[in-house]
Amino acid sequence: MPPEIVDSHCHLDFPDFDGELDDIIARARAAGVTRMVTICTRMDKEAHVRGIADRYDGVFYAAGVHPMRAHEEPLVTVDHLVNLARHPKFVGIGETGLDYHYTAESAAVQQASLRIHIQAAQETGLPLIIHARAADDDMARILTEGFKERPYPCVMHCFSSSEALGMAALELGFYLSMSGITAFPKSQELRDIFARAPVDRILLETDSPYLAPPPHRGKRNEPAYTAFTAKAGAQLFGMTEAAFAAQTTANFDRLFTRAARTAQAA
């Protein structure tokens, strides 16, 4: 049997998976992926994402407004996010963050949205799930300002930013999540950043349907492929696959405490 691992960030509601979820979940479990967190990126999709989590054992969900969507609808409120967090399978706030690569013109709205999500994480104690691209200075500043006001847990999802942002996040006690990018042949600089991080602060994810690791690069990603990123991570940290799987699963449980409690009660 493969070692048990967790896909801490996927998008099972995306149309890439329409009509295939039973098979997607079955393949994930066969690959050792016993738990998944499916992420809602816009409020009008929350009910659908929640329904997926309700339908499958071992599937949890988080909800927020993706930074690239922040300008497309009225700002979500802290109260709205806190109310969503009452659902027993709701385990995180986001994804939220900053993305100046494609949507720099909405930077002010993105920053306002990010601060709302930070406050919701502070209010609920649930981990903040951060998307960061081409906005490292503002990201580090806003996350640090919020943390100094009131600490909160956080993961830098699909981390592929600068070493400076990675180290700033780790200094705040945050986690870095490894996606399939980490296994790309040209990602040595990113692997070097992860190698300098404490292994007890590393999570695994697919961000599926995007960013499939080798040998599936360029194809649709799915939660089962977390196993390939786990293998690359084990090699990076000089650990056996079983030991790395156990470590990253323990890390997930430490951060996503509601998912851990649910698993223990099952």
Secondary structure, DSSP 8 states (H G I E B T S, - for coil): ----EEEEEE-TTSGGGTT-HHHHHHHHHHTTEEEEEEEE-SGGGHHHHHHHHHHSTTEEEEE---GGGGGGS----HHHHHHHTTSTTEEEEEEEEEEHHHHGGGHHHHHHHHHHHHHHHHHH---EEEEEES-HHHHHHHHHHHHHHS---EEETT--S-HHHHHHHHHTT-EEEE-GGGGSTT-HHHHHHHHTS-GGGEEE---TTS---TTSTTS---GGGHHHHHHHHHHHTT--HHHHHHHHHHHHHHHSHHHHHHHHH-
